[in-house]
């Protein structure tokens, strides 16, 4: 039985080439403070139906030496508009990419996806440096 194209893509999410997210030098790396960024109009495509998914994505992180540059983050989120990706994969892929870009002390990404068929999905993923797994 042949796999559908959405299953093929979902198996390759971790290697999906996304735009680079820029950073800038944090002048307060010794201070523990939280940065909160919200993208209110995030969209991607449901891999099964081909219909758009809409979400609010909230990024919270404690920076170390680098902070996320917002213009490049905007282009990064726009990239997903035409990507067929499950909600769970969006949040985890974003976490992987943003942690790689800015190497924070801690980061959490929450995706609140609009209801479809009366079901609302919220996905959160967290990274903490030096946390034992």
GIFEN-V160304 format. One record per residue. N is the residue number from 1. PHI is phi in radians with two decimals (none if undefined). BURIAL is + if it has 9 or more other C-alpha atoms within 8 Angstrom, else -. Layout:
n-><N | N>
phi-><PHI | PHI>
burial-><BURIAL | BURIAL>
This chain:
n-><1 | 2 | 3 | 4 | 5 | 6 | 7 | 8 | 9 | 10 | 11 | 12 | 13 | 14 | 15 | 16 | 17 | 18 | 19 | 20 | 21 | 22 | 23 | 24 | 25 | 26 | 27 | 28 | 29 | 30 | 31 | 32 | 33 | 34 | 35 | 36 | 37 | 38 | 39 | 40 | 41 | 42 | 43 | 44 | 45 | 46 | 47 | 48 | 49 | 50 | 51 | 52 | 53 | 54 | 55 | 56 | 57 | 58 | 59 | 60 | 61 | 62 | 63 | 64 | 65 | 66 | 67 | 68 | 69 | 70 | 71 | 72 | 73 | 74 | 75 | 76 | 77 | 78 | 79 | 80 | 81 | 82 | 83 | 84 | 85 | 86 | 87 | 88 | 89 | 90 | 91 | 92 | 93 | 94 | 95 | 96 | 97 | 98 | 99 | 100 | 101 | 102 | 103 | 104 | 105 | 106 | 107 | 108 | 109 | 110 | 111 | 112 | 113 | 114 | 115 | 116 | 117 | 118 | 119 | 120 | 121 | 122 | 123 | 124 | 125 | 126 | 127 | 128 | 129 | 130 | 131 | 132 | 133>
phi-><none | -1.37 | -1.25 | -1.34 | -1.12 | -1.19 | -1.18 | -1.05 | -1.13 | -1.08 | -1.27 | -2.01 | -1.00 | -1.07 | -1.76 | -1.04 | -1.41 | -1.90 | -1.08 | -1.22 | -1.80 | -1.37 | -2.43 | -2.45 | -1.28 | -1.32 | -1.51 | -2.26 | -1.16 | -1.46 | -1.70 | -1.59 | -2.38 | -1.90 | -1.82 | -2.11 | -2.18 | -2.13 | -1.88 | -1.52 | -2.24 | -1.24 | -2.40 | -2.57 | -2.03 | -1.12 | -1.20 | -1.53 | -1.68 | 1.39 | -1.55 | -1.26 | -1.91 | -2.00 | -2.70 | -1.81 | -1.86 | -1.98 | -1.97 | -2.19 | -2.68 | -1.83 | -1.25 | -1.89 | -1.54 | -2.24 | -2.05 | -1.34 | -1.50 | -1.26 | -1.10 | -1.19 | -1.12 | -1.05 | -1.13 | -1.07 | -1.20 | -1.09 | -0.90 | -1.25 | -0.95 | -1.95 | -1.74 | -1.47 | -2.62 | -1.21 | -0.94 | -1.08 | -1.26 | -0.97 | -1.12 | -1.22 | -1.14 | -1.06 | -1.05 | -0.99 | -1.17 | -1.28 | -1.10 | -1.09 | -1.24 | -1.99 | 0.83 | -1.30 | -1.29 | -2.71 | -2.64 | -2.36 | -2.15 | -2.14 | -1.95 | -1.83 | -1.57 | -1.04 | -1.13 | -2.31 | 1.11 | 1.40 | -2.08 | -1.76 | -2.03 | -2.16 | -2.15 | -2.29 | -2.44 | -2.36 | -2.21 | -2.40 | -1.10 | 1.21 | -1.47 | -1.35 | -1.85>
burial-><- | - | - | - | - | + | - | + | + | + | - | - | + | - | - | - | - | - | - | - | + | + | + | - | - | + | - | - | + | - | - | - | - | - | + | - | - | - | - | - | - | + | + | + | + | + | + | - | - | - | - | - | + | + | + | + | + | + | + | + | + | + | + | + | + | + | + | + | + | - | - | + | + | - | + | + | + | + | + | + | + | - | - | + | + | + | + | - | + | + | + | + | + | + | + | - | + | + | + | - | + | + | + | + | + | + | + | + | + | + | + | + | + | + | - | - | - | - | - | + | + | - | + | + | + | + | + | - | - | - | - | - | ->
